[in-house]
């Protein structure tokens, strides 16, 4: 895995979320965002994980940060 490829971290975060490994999913979503803050799916993944953890406020914050990057993004 290319350690600088944000898409791979985004995809792995999604898989971790589906498997219920939420701490690993959150770490990958945050790594994705740190590698490329303009990649919207990183914020989507983070919001999904935080929602699954029951942190609705955190999920809304992740969505808001993503919308700052692209206010018209349909995923957010």
PyMOL Python script that loads the backbone (N, CA, C, O; Angstrom):
from pymol import cmd

cmd.read_pdbstr("""\
ATOM      1  N   UNK A   1       0.845  -1.181   0.000  1.00  0.00           N
ATOM      2  CA  UNK A   1       0.000   0.000   0.000  1.00  0.00           C
ATOM      3  C   UNK A   1       0.883   1.234   0.000  1.00  0.00           C
ATOM      4  O   UNK A   1       1.813   1.353   0.799  1.00  0.00           O
ATOM      5  N   UNK A   2       0.582   2.139  -0.899  1.00  0.00           N
ATOM      6  CA  UNK A   2       1.313   3.405  -0.968  1.00  0.00           C
ATOM      7  C   UNK A   2       0.911   4.259   0.233  1.00  0.00           C
ATOM      8  O   UNK A   2      -0.253   4.648   0.339  1.00  0.00           O
ATOM      9  N   UNK A   3       1.842   4.560   1.140  1.00  0.00           N
ATOM     10  CA  UNK A   3       1.488   5.305   2.357  1.00  0.00           C
ATOM     11  C   UNK A   3       1.052   6.743   2.101  1.00  0.00           C
ATOM     12  O   UNK A   3       0.601   7.419   3.026  1.00  0.00           O
ATOM     13  N   UNK A   4       1.176   7.220   0.871  1.00  0.00           N
ATOM     14  CA  UNK A   4       0.781   8.587   0.551  1.00  0.00           C
ATOM     15  C   UNK A   4      -0.472   8.663  -0.304  1.00  0.00           C
ATOM     16  O   UNK A   4      -0.816   9.737  -0.797  1.00  0.00           O
ATOM     17  N   UNK A   5      -1.158   7.548  -0.486  1.00  0.00           N
ATOM     18  CA  UNK A   5      -2.347   7.506  -1.333  1.00  0.00           C
ATOM     19  C   UNK A   5      -3.601   7.611  -0.460  1.00  0.00           C
ATOM     20  O   UNK A   5      -3.997   6.641   0.186  1.00  0.00           O
ATOM     21  N   UNK A   6      -4.210   8.776  -0.447  1.00  0.00           N
ATOM     22  CA  UNK A   6      -5.372   9.011   0.413  1.00  0.00           C
ATOM     23  C   UNK A   6      -6.559   8.130   0.032  1.00  0.00           C
ATOM     24  O   UNK A   6      -7.364   7.782   0.896  1.00  0.00           O
ATOM     25  N   UNK A   7      -6.683   7.766  -1.234  1.00  0.00           N
ATOM     26  CA  UNK A   7      -7.807   6.939  -1.686  1.00  0.00           C
ATOM     27  C   UNK A   7      -7.762   5.569  -1.012  1.00  0.00           C
ATOM     28  O   UNK A   7      -8.798   5.029  -0.624  1.00  0.00           O
ATOM     29  N   UNK A   8      -6.570   5.014  -0.875  1.00  0.00           N
ATOM     30  CA  UNK A   8      -6.450   3.709  -0.227  1.00  0.00           C
ATOM     31  C   UNK A   8      -6.876   3.775   1.231  1.00  0.00           C
ATOM     32  O   UNK A   8      -7.533   2.859   1.726  1.00  0.00           O
ATOM     33  N   UNK A   9      -6.508   4.854   1.929  1.00  0.00           N
ATOM     34  CA  UNK A   9      -6.932   5.014   3.321  1.00  0.00           C
ATOM     35  C   UNK A   9      -8.446   5.190   3.409  1.00  0.00           C
ATOM     36  O   UNK A   9      -9.083   4.672   4.326  1.00  0.00           O
ATOM     37  N   UNK A  10      -9.011   5.913   2.465  1.00  0.00           N
ATOM     38  CA  UNK A  10     -10.457   6.094   2.426  1.00  0.00           C
ATOM     39  C   UNK A  10     -11.166   4.756   2.237  1.00  0.00           C
ATOM     40  O   UNK A  10     -12.126   4.447   2.944  1.00  0.00           O
ATOM     41  N   UNK A  11     -10.692   3.979   1.292  1.00  0.00           N
ATOM     42  CA  UNK A  11     -11.309   2.679   1.024  1.00  0.00           C
ATOM     43  C   UNK A  11     -11.163   1.737   2.211  1.00  0.00           C
ATOM     44  O   UNK A  11     -12.099   1.017   2.558  1.00  0.00           O
ATOM     45  N   UNK A  12      -9.987   1.742   2.832  1.00  0.00           N
ATOM     46  CA  UNK A  12      -9.774   0.856   3.977  1.00  0.00           C
ATOM     47  C   UNK A  12     -10.630   1.314   5.166  1.00  0.00           C
ATOM     48  O   UNK A  12     -11.136   0.484   5.920  1.00  0.00           O
ATOM     49  N   UNK A  13     -10.790   2.615   5.331  1.00  0.00           N
ATOM     50  CA  UNK A  13     -11.660   3.119   6.395  1.00  0.00           C
ATOM     51  C   UNK A  13     -13.082   2.601   6.200  1.00  0.00           C
ATOM     52  O   UNK A  13     -13.745   2.225   7.166  1.00  0.00           O
ATOM     53  N   UNK A  14     -13.545   2.581   4.972  1.00  0.00           N
ATOM     54  CA  UNK A  14     -14.875   2.072   4.670  1.00  0.00           C
ATOM     55  C   UNK A  14     -14.997   0.594   5.041  1.00  0.00           C
ATOM     56  O   UNK A  14     -15.993   0.181   5.634  1.00  0.00           O
ATOM     57  N   UNK A  15     -13.992  -0.194   4.694  1.00  0.00           N
ATOM     58  CA  UNK A  15     -14.011  -1.628   5.018  1.00  0.00           C
ATOM     59  C   UNK A  15     -13.977  -1.837   6.525  1.00  0.00           C
ATOM     60  O   UNK A  15     -14.731  -2.650   7.061  1.00  0.00           O
ATOM     61  N   UNK A  16     -13.099  -1.101   7.210  1.00  0.00           N
ATOM     62  CA  UNK A  16     -13.055  -1.208   8.674  1.00  0.00           C
ATOM     63  C   UNK A  16     -14.411  -0.859   9.291  1.00  0.00           C
ATOM     64  O   UNK A  16     -14.849  -1.515  10.237  1.00  0.00           O
ATOM     65  N   UNK A  17     -15.068   0.159   8.767  1.00  0.00           N
ATOM     66  CA  UNK A  17     -16.378   0.546   9.284  1.00  0.00           C
ATOM     67  C   UNK A  17     -17.371  -0.592   9.088  1.00  0.00           C
ATOM     68  O   UNK A  17     -18.128  -0.919  10.002  1.00  0.00           O
ATOM     69  N   UNK A  18     -17.373  -1.191   7.914  1.00  0.00           N
ATOM     70  CA  UNK A  18     -18.288  -2.296   7.634  1.00  0.00           C
ATOM     71  C   UNK A  18     -18.025  -3.490   8.540  1.00  0.00           C
ATOM     72  O   UNK A  18     -18.952  -4.208   8.916  1.00  0.00           O
ATOM     73  N   UNK A  19     -16.751  -3.701   8.892  1.00  0.00           N
ATOM     74  CA  UNK A  19     -16.387  -4.821   9.768  1.00  0.00           C
ATOM     75  C   UNK A  19     -16.616  -4.513  11.243  1.00  0.00           C
ATOM     76  O   UNK A  19     -16.566  -5.410  12.085  1.00  0.00           O
ATOM     77  N   UNK A  20     -16.869  -3.242  11.554  1.00  0.00           N
ATOM     78  CA  UNK A  20     -17.085  -2.853  12.939  1.00  0.00           C
ATOM     79  C   UNK A  20     -15.823  -2.483  13.690  1.00  0.00           C
ATOM     80  O   UNK A  20     -15.862  -2.301  14.907  1.00  0.00           O
ATOM     81  N   UNK A  21     -14.706  -2.370  12.992  1.00  0.00           N
ATOM     82  CA  UNK A  21     -13.447  -1.953  13.611  1.00  0.00           C
ATOM     83  C   UNK A  21     -13.366  -0.428  13.523  1.00  0.00           C
ATOM     84  O   UNK A  21     -12.621   0.132  12.719  1.00  0.00           O
ATOM     85  N   UNK A  22     -14.147   0.211  14.368  1.00  0.00           N
ATOM     86  CA  UNK A  22     -14.314   1.664  14.267  1.00  0.00           C
ATOM     87  C   UNK A  22     -13.061   2.460  14.628  1.00  0.00           C
ATOM     88  O   UNK A  22     -12.799   3.477  13.986  1.00  0.00           O
ATOM     89  N   UNK A  23     -12.270   2.047  15.626  1.00  0.00           N
ATOM     90  CA  UNK A  23     -11.038   2.810  15.885  1.00  0.00           C
ATOM     91  C   UNK A  23     -10.081   2.810  14.691  1.00  0.00           C
ATOM     92  O   UNK A  23      -9.477   3.838  14.385  1.00  0.00           O
ATOM     93  N   UNK A  24      -9.941   1.683  14.025  1.00  0.00           N
ATOM     94  CA  UNK A  24      -9.076   1.621  12.841  1.00  0.00           C
ATOM     95  C   UNK A  24      -9.666   2.436  11.697  1.00  0.00           C
ATOM     96  O   UNK A  24      -8.934   3.089  10.952  1.00  0.00           O
ATOM     97  N   UNK A  25     -10.986   2.398  11.558  1.00  0.00           N
ATOM     98  CA  UNK A  25     -11.648   3.175  10.509  1.00  0.00           C
ATOM     99  C   UNK A  25     -11.431   4.668  10.726  1.00  0.00           C
ATOM    100  O   UNK A  25     -11.159   5.406   9.779  1.00  0.00           O
ATOM    101  N   UNK A  26     -11.552   5.106  11.969  1.00  0.00           N
ATOM    102  CA  UNK A  26     -11.359   6.525  12.269  1.00  0.00           C
ATOM    103  C   UNK A  26      -9.916   6.944  12.001  1.00  0.00           C
ATOM    104  O   UNK A  26      -9.670   8.017  11.451  1.00  0.00           O
ATOM    105  N   UNK A  27      -8.969   6.102  12.387  1.00  0.00           N
ATOM    106  CA  UNK A  27      -7.557   6.416  12.141  1.00  0.00           C
ATOM    107  C   UNK A  27      -7.281   6.546  10.646  1.00  0.00           C
ATOM    108  O   UNK A  27      -6.563   7.453  10.227  1.00  0.00           O
ATOM    109  N   UNK A  28      -7.843   5.650   9.841  1.00  0.00           N
ATOM    110  CA  UNK A  28      -7.628   5.717   8.394  1.00  0.00           C
ATOM    111  C   UNK A  28      -8.324   6.928   7.777  1.00  0.00           C
ATOM    112  O   UNK A  28      -7.774   7.558   6.873  1.00  0.00           O
ATOM    113  N   UNK A  29      -9.517   7.259   8.247  1.00  0.00           N
ATOM    114  CA  UNK A  29     -10.216   8.440   7.724  1.00  0.00           C
ATOM    115  C   UNK A  29      -9.421   9.704   8.035  1.00  0.00           C
ATOM    116  O   UNK A  29      -9.292  10.591   7.191  1.00  0.00           O
ATOM    117  N   UNK A  30      -8.895   9.777   9.243  1.00  0.00           N
ATOM    118  CA  UNK A  30      -8.101  10.952   9.616  1.00  0.00           C
ATOM    119  C   UNK A  30      -6.789  11.010   8.832  1.00  0.00           C
ATOM    120  O   UNK A  30      -6.339  12.094   8.460  1.00  0.00           O
ATOM    121  N   UNK A  31      -6.178   9.858   8.581  1.00  0.00           N
ATOM    122  CA  UNK A  31      -4.955   9.816   7.771  1.00  0.00           C
ATOM    123  C   UNK A  31      -5.268  10.269   6.347  1.00  0.00           C
ATOM    124  O   UNK A  31      -4.494  11.014   5.746  1.00  0.00           O
ATOM    125  N   UNK A  32      -6.383   9.826   5.817  1.00  0.00           N
ATOM    126  CA  UNK A  32      -6.815  10.230   4.477  1.00  0.00           C
ATOM    127  C   UNK A  32      -6.929  11.748   4.398  1.00  0.00           C
ATOM    128  O   UNK A  32      -6.431  12.362   3.454  1.00  0.00           O
ATOM    129  N   UNK A  33      -7.577  12.347   5.376  1.00  0.00           N
ATOM    130  CA  UNK A  33      -7.762  13.801   5.384  1.00  0.00           C
ATOM    131  C   UNK A  33      -6.411  14.508   5.523  1.00  0.00           C
ATOM    132  O   UNK A  33      -6.178  15.532   4.880  1.00  0.00           O
ATOM    133  N   UNK A  34      -5.532  13.970   6.352  1.00  0.00           N
ATOM    134  CA  UNK A  34      -4.230  14.625   6.536  1.00  0.00           C
ATOM    135  C   UNK A  34      -3.385  14.570   5.265  1.00  0.00           C
ATOM    136  O   UNK A  34      -2.612  15.489   4.992  1.00  0.00           O
ATOM    137  N   UNK A  35      -3.530  13.498   4.490  1.00  0.00           N
ATOM    138  CA  UNK A  35      -2.766  13.374   3.246  1.00  0.00           C
ATOM    139  C   UNK A  35      -3.302  14.285   2.152  1.00  0.00           C
ATOM    140  O   UNK A  35      -2.535  14.831   1.359  1.00  0.00           O
ATOM    141  N   UNK A  36      -4.628  14.448   2.114  1.00  0.00           N
ATOM    142  CA  UNK A  36      -5.234  15.286   1.077  1.00  0.00           C
ATOM    143  C   UNK A  36      -6.506  15.930   1.620  1.00  0.00           C
ATOM    144  O   UNK A  36      -7.594  15.372   1.474  1.00  0.00           O
ATOM    145  N   UNK A  37      -6.376  17.092   2.240  1.00  0.00           N
ATOM    146  CA  UNK A  37      -7.548  17.756   2.825  1.00  0.00           C
ATOM    147  C   UNK A  37      -8.623  18.150   1.814  1.00  0.00           C
ATOM    148  O   UNK A  37      -9.732  18.507   2.209  1.00  0.00           O
ATOM    149  N   UNK A  38      -8.320  18.092   0.534  1.00  0.00           N
ATOM    150  CA  UNK A  38      -9.310  18.429  -0.492  1.00  0.00           C
ATOM    151  C   UNK A  38     -10.074  17.209  -1.004  1.00  0.00           C
ATOM    152  O   UNK A  38     -10.986  17.350  -1.819  1.00  0.00           O
ATOM    153  N   UNK A  39      -9.712  16.018  -0.537  1.00  0.00           N
ATOM    154  CA  UNK A  39     -10.386  14.792  -0.964  1.00  0.00           C
ATOM    155  C   UNK A  39     -11.618  14.596  -0.078  1.00  0.00           C
ATOM    156  O   UNK A  39     -11.502  14.208   1.084  1.00  0.00           O
ATOM    157  N   UNK A  40     -12.790  14.866  -0.636  1.00  0.00           N
ATOM    158  CA  UNK A  40     -14.038  14.921   0.117  1.00  0.00           C
ATOM    159  C   UNK A  40     -14.395  13.600   0.777  1.00  0.00           C
ATOM    160  O   UNK A  40     -14.964  13.597   1.869  1.00  0.00           O
ATOM    161  N   UNK A  41     -14.078  12.480   0.145  1.00  0.00           N
ATOM    162  CA  UNK A  41     -14.464  11.195   0.725  1.00  0.00           C
ATOM    163  C   UNK A  41     -13.826  10.961   2.092  1.00  0.00           C
ATOM    164  O   UNK A  41     -14.363  10.201   2.898  1.00  0.00           O
ATOM    165  N   UNK A  42     -12.703  11.593   2.363  1.00  0.00           N
ATOM    166  CA  UNK A  42     -12.095  11.478   3.686  1.00  0.00           C
ATOM    167  C   UNK A  42     -13.049  11.991   4.763  1.00  0.00           C
ATOM    168  O   UNK A  42     -13.184  11.383   5.825  1.00  0.00           O
ATOM    169  N   UNK A  43     -13.702  13.102   4.482  1.00  0.00           N
ATOM    170  CA  UNK A  43     -14.663  13.675   5.431  1.00  0.00           C
ATOM    171  C   UNK A  43     -15.917  12.808   5.527  1.00  0.00           C
ATOM    172  O   UNK A  43     -16.496  12.657   6.602  1.00  0.00           O
ATOM    173  N   UNK A  44     -16.324  12.246   4.405  1.00  0.00           N
ATOM    174  CA  UNK A  44     -17.476  11.344   4.400  1.00  0.00           C
ATOM    175  C   UNK A  44     -17.180  10.121   5.261  1.00  0.00           C
ATOM    176  O   UNK A  44     -18.002   9.711   6.080  1.00  0.00           O
ATOM    177  N   UNK A  45     -15.996   9.544   5.066  1.00  0.00           N
ATOM    178  CA  UNK A  45     -15.619   8.363   5.851  1.00  0.00           C
ATOM    179  C   UNK A  45     -15.569   8.692   7.333  1.00  0.00           C
ATOM    180  O   UNK A  45     -16.062   7.928   8.162  1.00  0.00           O
ATOM    181  N   UNK A  46     -14.971   9.834   7.664  1.00  0.00           N
ATOM    182  CA  UNK A  46     -14.875  10.225   9.069  1.00  0.00           C
ATOM    183  C   UNK A  46     -16.267  10.421   9.663  1.00  0.00           C
ATOM    184  O   UNK A  46     -16.531   9.978  10.781  1.00  0.00           O
ATOM    185  N   UNK A  47     -17.145  11.070   8.936  1.00  0.00           N
ATOM    186  CA  UNK A  47     -18.514  11.272   9.420  1.00  0.00           C
ATOM    187  C   UNK A  47     -19.232   9.939   9.615  1.00  0.00           C
ATOM    188  O   UNK A  47     -19.946   9.762  10.603  1.00  0.00           O
ATOM    189  N   UNK A  48     -19.053   9.003   8.689  1.00  0.00           N
ATOM    190  CA  UNK A  48     -19.683   7.687   8.808  1.00  0.00           C
ATOM    191  C   UNK A  48     -19.215   6.961  10.063  1.00  0.00           C
ATOM    192  O   UNK A  48     -20.020   6.376  10.788  1.00  0.00           O
ATOM    193  N   UNK A  49     -17.909   7.004  10.314  1.00  0.00           N
ATOM    194  CA  UNK A  49     -17.346   6.321  11.483  1.00  0.00           C
ATOM    195  C   UNK A  49     -17.860   6.961  12.770  1.00  0.00           C
ATOM    196  O   UNK A  49     -18.303   6.266  13.685  1.00  0.00           O
ATOM    197  N   UNK A  50     -17.799   8.277  12.831  1.00  0.00           N
ATOM    198  CA  UNK A  50     -18.236   8.962  14.042  1.00  0.00           C
ATOM    199  C   UNK A  50     -19.718   8.722  14.307  1.00  0.00           C
ATOM    200  O   UNK A  50     -20.128   8.571  15.458  1.00  0.00           O
ATOM    201  N   UNK A  51     -20.512   8.686  13.257  1.00  0.00           N
ATOM    202  CA  UNK A  51     -21.933   8.369  13.408  1.00  0.00           C
ATOM    203  C   UNK A  51     -22.098   6.962  13.974  1.00  0.00           C
ATOM    204  O   UNK A  51     -22.902   6.745  14.881  1.00  0.00           O
ATOM    205  N   UNK A  52     -21.336   6.008  13.439  1.00  0.00           N
ATOM    206  CA  UNK A  52     -21.411   4.628  13.923  1.00  0.00           C
ATOM    207  C   UNK A  52     -20.965   4.521  15.382  1.00  0.00           C
ATOM    208  O   UNK A  52     -21.419   3.640  16.112  1.00  0.00           O
ATOM    209  N   UNK A  53     -20.076   5.420  15.801  1.00  0.00           N
ATOM    210  CA  UNK A  53     -19.614   5.443  17.193  1.00  0.00           C
ATOM    211  C   UNK A  53     -20.602   6.164  18.110  1.00  0.00           C
ATOM    212  O   UNK A  53     -20.432   6.171  19.329  1.00  0.00           O
ATOM    213  N   UNK A  54     -21.629   6.768  17.522  1.00  0.00           N
ATOM    214  CA  UNK A  54     -22.610   7.494  18.305  1.00  0.00           C
ATOM    215  C   UNK A  54     -22.244   8.948  18.552  1.00  0.00           C
ATOM    216  O   UNK A  54     -22.887   9.629  19.350  1.00  0.00           O
ATOM    217  N   UNK A  55     -21.208   9.424  17.866  1.00  0.00           N
ATOM    218  CA  UNK A  55     -20.762  10.810  18.021  1.00  0.00           C
ATOM    219  C   UNK A  55     -21.359  11.656  16.900  1.00  0.00           C
ATOM    220  O   UNK A  55     -20.685  11.983  15.922  1.00  0.00           O
ATOM    221  N   UNK A  56     -22.619  11.999  17.058  1.00  0.00           N
ATOM    222  CA  UNK A  56     -23.328  12.749  16.019  1.00  0.00           C
ATOM    223  C   UNK A  56     -22.736  14.143  15.844  1.00  0.00           C
ATOM    224  O   UNK A  56     -22.615  14.632  14.721  1.00  0.00           O
ATOM    225  N   UNK A  57     -22.368  14.784  16.950  1.00  0.00           N
ATOM    226  CA  UNK A  57     -21.767  16.124  16.850  1.00  0.00           C
ATOM    227  C   UNK A  57     -20.455  16.067  16.071  1.00  0.00           C
ATOM    228  O   UNK A  57     -20.193  16.928  15.231  1.00  0.00           O
ATOM    229  N   UNK A  58     -19.635  15.061  16.346  1.00  0.00           N
ATOM    230  CA  UNK A  58     -18.378  14.900  15.614  1.00  0.00           C
ATOM    231  C   UNK A  58     -18.621  14.632  14.144  1.00  0.00           C
ATOM    232  O   UNK A  58     -17.898  15.142  13.287  1.00  0.00           O
ATOM    233  N   UNK A  59     -19.643  13.828  13.845  1.00  0.00           N
ATOM    234  CA  UNK A  59     -19.986  13.534  12.453  1.00  0.00           C
ATOM    235  C   UNK A  59     -20.418  14.800  11.731  1.00  0.00           C
ATOM    236  O   UNK A  59     -20.029  15.033  10.587  1.00  0.00           O
ATOM    237  N   UNK A  60     -21.217  15.610  12.394  1.00  0.00           N
ATOM    238  CA  UNK A  60     -21.668  16.868  11.789  1.00  0.00           C
ATOM    239  C   UNK A  60     -20.491  17.822  11.579  1.00  0.00           C
ATOM    240  O   UNK A  60     -20.455  18.557  10.592  1.00  0.00           O
ATOM    241  N   UNK A  61     -19.547  17.809  12.491  1.00  0.00           N
ATOM    242  CA  UNK A  61     -18.355  18.644  12.339  1.00  0.00           C
ATOM    243  C   UNK A  61     -17.530  18.201  11.133  1.00  0.00           C
ATOM    244  O   UNK A  61     -17.029  19.037  10.381  1.00  0.00           O
ATOM    245  N   UNK A  62     -17.387  16.881  10.946  1.00  0.00           N
ATOM    246  CA  UNK A  62     -16.654  16.369   9.789  1.00  0.00           C
ATOM    247  C   UNK A  62     -17.351  16.778   8.494  1.00  0.00           C
ATOM    248  O   UNK A  62     -16.696  17.158   7.524  1.00  0.00           O
ATOM    249  N   UNK A  63     -18.667  16.699   8.483  1.00  0.00           N
ATOM    250  CA  UNK A  63     -19.427  17.104   7.300  1.00  0.00           C
ATOM    251  C   UNK A  63     -19.231  18.599   7.033  1.00  0.00           C
ATOM    252  O   UNK A  63     -19.029  19.013   5.891  1.00  0.00           O
ATOM    253  N   UNK A  64     -19.291  19.388   8.078  1.00  0.00           N
ATOM    254  CA  UNK A  64     -19.117  20.838   7.913  1.00  0.00           C
ATOM    255  C   UNK A  64     -17.738  21.173   7.353  1.00  0.00           C
ATOM    256  O   UNK A  64     -17.608  22.055   6.504  1.00  0.00           O
ATOM    257  N   UNK A  65     -16.706  20.468   7.828  1.00  0.00           N
ATOM    258  CA  UNK A  65     -15.352  20.718   7.313  1.00  0.00           C
ATOM    259  C   UNK A  65     -15.260  20.326   5.838  1.00  0.00           C
ATOM    260  O   UNK A  65     -14.620  21.016   5.045  1.00  0.00           O
ATOM    261  N   UNK A  66     -15.902  19.218   5.479  1.00  0.00           N
ATOM    262  CA  UNK A  66     -15.927  18.823   4.079  1.00  0.00           C
ATOM    263  C   UNK A  66     -16.659  19.828   3.211  1.00  0.00           C
ATOM    264  O   UNK A  66     -16.235  20.129   2.095  1.00  0.00           O
ATOM    265  N   UNK A  67     -17.761  20.345   3.732  1.00  0.00           N
ATOM    266  CA  UNK A  67     -18.530  21.333   2.975  1.00  0.00           C
ATOM    267  C   UNK A  67     -17.786  22.647   2.815  1.00  0.00           C
ATOM    268  O   UNK A  67     -18.045  23.393   1.870  1.00  0.00           O
ATOM    269  N   UNK A  68     -16.865  22.941   3.725  1.00  0.00           N
ATOM    270  CA  UNK A  68     -16.011  24.122   3.547  1.00  0.00           C
ATOM    271  C   UNK A  68     -15.137  23.958   2.304  1.00  0.00           C
ATOM    272  O   UNK A  68     -14.834  24.934   1.617  1.00  0.00           O
ATOM    273  N   UNK A  69     -14.738  22.729   2.023  1.00  0.00           N
ATOM    274  CA  UNK A  69     -13.903  22.445   0.846  1.00  0.00           C
ATOM    275  C   UNK A  69     -14.726  22.460  -0.436  1.00  0.00           C
ATOM    276  O   UNK A  69     -14.286  22.972  -1.465  1.00  0.00           O
ATOM    277  N   UNK A  70     -15.935  21.888  -0.358  1.00  0.00           N
ATOM    278  CA  UNK A  70     -16.802  21.822  -1.538  1.00  0.00           C
ATOM    279  C   UNK A  70     -18.257  21.882  -1.098  1.00  0.00           C
ATOM    280  O   UNK A  70     -18.852  20.853  -0.778  1.00  0.00           O
ATOM    281  N   UNK A  71     -18.835  23.080  -1.080  1.00  0.00           N
ATOM    282  CA  UNK A  71     -20.200  23.243  -0.586  1.00  0.00           C
ATOM    283  C   UNK A  71     -21.275  22.537  -1.422  1.00  0.00           C
ATOM    284  O   UNK A  71     -22.415  22.414  -0.975  1.00  0.00           O
ATOM    285  N   UNK A  72     -20.933  22.081  -2.601  1.00  0.00           N
ATOM    286  CA  UNK A  72     -21.911  21.436  -3.468  1.00  0.00           C
ATOM    287  C   UNK A  72     -21.754  19.931  -3.557  1.00  0.00           C
ATOM    288  O   UNK A  72     -22.419  19.293  -4.373  1.00  0.00           O
ATOM    289  N   UNK A  73     -20.888  19.346  -2.732  1.00  0.00           N
ATOM    290  CA  UNK A  73     -20.634  17.909  -2.828  1.00  0.00           C
ATOM    291  C   UNK A  73     -21.884  17.108  -2.421  1.00  0.00           C
ATOM    292  O   UNK A  73     -22.449  17.326  -1.349  1.00  0.00           O
ATOM    293  N   UNK A  74     -22.294  16.202  -3.271  1.00  0.00           N
ATOM    294  CA  UNK A  74     -23.495  15.402  -3.055  1.00  0.00           C
ATOM    295  C   UNK A  74     -23.312  14.339  -1.979  1.00  0.00           C
ATOM    296  O   UNK A  74     -24.281  13.965  -1.319  1.00  0.00           O
ATOM    297  N   UNK A  75     -22.080  13.840  -1.785  1.00  0.00           N
ATOM    298  CA  UNK A  75     -21.850  12.815  -0.762  1.00  0.00           C
ATOM    299  C   UNK A  75     -22.062  13.365   0.638  1.00  0.00           C
ATOM    300  O   UNK A  75     -22.543  12.661   1.525  1.00  0.00           O
ATOM    301  N   UNK A  76     -21.700  14.623   0.829  1.00  0.00           N
ATOM    302  CA  UNK A  76     -21.844  15.237   2.145  1.00  0.00           C
ATOM    303  C   UNK A  76     -23.268  15.662   2.376  1.00  0.00           C
ATOM    304  O   UNK A  76     -23.587  16.202   3.435  1.00  0.00           O
TER     305      UNK A  76
END
""", "prot")
cmd.dss("prot")
cmd.show_as("cartoon", "prot")
cmd.util.cbc("prot")
cmd.orient("prot")
